[in-house]
Amino acid sequence: MTISMSSASLPIFKTMLGNLRNILDKAAAHAQARRFDPGNLTQYRLAPDMLPFTRQILIACDTARLGVSRISGVDTPRFEDDESTFDQLKARIDKTLEWLDSVPSDKLDGTEDKEITFPVGRESTRTMKGQAYLTHWLLPNFFFHVTTAYAILRHNGVELGKADYLGSR
């Protein structure tokens, strides 16, 4: 049986973004239980040259949204990237999930050989076939940012485990 482009993307993005939303809830509960401002976590980074927690969430959302848009050809709204609180980050995830829900599967299926040109850094682009873009660029990049957000919270004492990352579905 062949895996379609829609089944290899939409459910994965939706599941992991939902898990990320739940992880944010656990982080907020952790901050409340230990009586510190959850805002202390939003700018935390694992290394000086890494992007902070908030950017990890925003990039995970953008990776899913913009990648699906490039593959499907469905226009996506522009998001402002001005979120700074846990509630705003959860709202960003919700907006991303809502948009992903609006993309018809048939707009993704059959795009395996479609040429996808996308930005790489600020001044260059790269072109890949749709399936290669999804499996070798889009999904790994998405998982990198979700995993980094998870690792930042774990590093800061939030009680998370593999089940939180993978979800209980």
N, C-alpha and C positions, 0 to 999 in steps of 0.2 A: 504494500500500500504506500502510496506517495503522500508526503506531507505537503500541504498547500502553504503558500506564502502567508495567507491569513491565519492559518492555525499555528504557524511557526512564529507568529509575531503578536497578534492582538491578545490572545489569552495569556501569554507570558508577560507582556507589559502590564496588563490589567492586574494579574495576580501579584506581581512584584510591587507595583505601585500601591496596591491595597495593603500588602504586608508592610511597606514603608510607612504608610499612614498609621498602621497599628503600632509600629515601632516608635513613631512620634508620640503617640498616646502614652506608651510606657515611659518614654523619656520625660514627659511632662509630669507623670505621676511620681517618678523618681525624684525630680526636682522639688515637687511639693512635699514629699515625705521627708526630704532632707533639708527643707526650708531654704532653698536657694532659687534665685531667678533663673528660669529655663533659658533666658536670653544669654546666660553665661555659656551655654553650649552652642549657640548659633554661629558664633565666630571662631569656634575651636577648630584647629587643624592638626593633623598628625605630624606634619613636618612644616618648617617655615616656608618652603616653596610650594606647598599644596594649597589648593583652594579650601576655604572654610566650609563647615557643615552646611550652612544655608546654600551655598553654591552647588554642593553635591546634590542636594534635593532638586534645585532648579534645573541643573544639567540633566539629571535622570529624567525629569519630566520632559524637558526639551528634546532629549535624545529620542524618546519614544514618539513624541508628537511630530517632530520634524522629520524623523526617519520614515514614519508611516506616511506622512504627507508626500515625501519625495517618491516613495515607492508607488503609492496609490494615485497620485496626481490630485488628491482632494486638498483644497485650500484649508489652511489652519489659521486661526486667529493669532495675532501677535500678543504675547504676554509681556508685561512691563518689567519683570525681574526686580520688583521693589519689595518683595516679601522679606520680613525680618523677624517675625514671631512664629511660634509653633502653629498657632491658629491660622496665620496667613499661609504657612507652608502646607498645612493640611488642605486649605482651600485651593491652593495651586494644584495639588495632587488631584483633588476632586474635579477641577476644571479640565485637567488633562484626561482623567478617566471619562468624563462626560464627552469630551471630543472624540476619544478613541471609540466610545460606544456608537458614535454617529457615523463612523466609517464603514461603508458596506464591504463585506468580505470579498465580493466580486471585483472590487476596485484594486484589490491586492493580488488576487489569484490570477495566474497567467503572466505575472510580471518578472518571472525568473530571469529572462534575458533582456529586460529593459535596461537601457543605459542610465545610470544614476550618477550625476555629478554633484558633488557636495564639497563644502568648505573644509579645508584641513588647515587649522591655524587661521591667522588673520589675513594672509595674503596669497594663499594658494588653494587649489582645488584638486580633487581626485575623481576619477570616473571608474565605476565598477558595474558589473552586471547586477541586476536586482537580487538574485539569490546570494551571490557572493557578498554584496553590500550588507544584506540582512545577517548572514551567518558569520562573516569574518570581520565586520566593522560595527554594525549597529548593535547587535546583541552584546558583544564583548564590551563595548563602550558603556552601554546601559548598565550592565552588571558591575562594571568597575565603579561607577558612581553610587549605585545602591549599596554595594559592599563597603565602600569607603565611608558612607554615612553611617552604616551599621557599626563599622570599626571605631569611628569617632565616639559614638555613644557607649560602646562596650569599654573603650579605653577610659571613659569618664565614669565608669561604675554603674551604668544602667544595666540592670539584670536582664540580659538578652541571651538567647540561645539559638541553635540552629532552627528550631521549630518557629521562632519568631521571624527568622530570615526567609524560610521556605514556606511558612504558613501551614495551617492545619487542614487544608482542603484535601 
